[in-house]
Amino acid sequence: MKILKEDEYVNCSELIKEANDLYKLAMEKELSYDNRLYLISMNKYINKYENFREKMIKTYIEDLNGIISFF
């Protein structure tokens, strides 16, 4: 079975820094319980490791941007 590029785990430390900055901004907003729980859970998860599938981190950053602009 061939591993696709999007399934490879790569160092995402720069994306994690960006996500952490956006996380701080998002947590200042009035969020629903579910949104707040999602952000807290993902933030804890991404700060435990440095290697992730890049697509996962980028999706989380998109979610953060959406929350920041919506609220």
KARA-V807797 format. One record per backbone hydrogen bond with DSSP energy under -0.5 kcal/mol. NH is the residue of the N-H (numbers start at 1). CO is the residue of the C=O. If there is no record, write none. Layout:
BEGIN
nh/co
NH/CO
NH/CO
END
This chain:
BEGIN
nh/co
4/2
7/4
8/4
8/5
10/8
10/52
12/50
16/12
17/13
18/14
19/15
20/16
21/17
22/18
23/19
24/20
25/21
26/22
27/23
28/24
28/25
29/26
31/29
36/32
37/33
38/34
39/35
40/36
41/37
42/38
43/39
44/40
45/41
46/42
47/43
48/45
49/45
52/10
52/50
54/8
54/52
56/53
57/53
58/54
59/55
60/56
61/57
62/58
63/59
64/60
65/61
66/62
67/63
68/64
69/65
70/66
71/67
END
